[in-house]
Amino acid sequence: MSLRPENIHDLIDVTSPTVSPDGNTVVYVETSTKPDRSGTASRLIRISGDHRQVLTTGPSDTSPAFSPD
């Protein structure tokens, strides 16, 4: 897919990667354009191995952090 003006809203911004203390999990912020294009929405995503899990559904979730054991 080439970047064109009509598909700019399909881009997803990934920021704030945070690695778990054991190094096996990463949580990050995923920001995308709302379906109605009225703004953006951010949610937290967890990656562990090859498993991806949506942790929150937004609309403005940020700053992932792990609690000490």
Buried (B, 14 or more C-beta within 10 A) or exposed (E): EEEEEEEEEEEEEEEBEBEEEEEEBBBBBBBBBEEEEEEBBBBBBBBEEEEEEEEBEBEEBEEBEEEEE
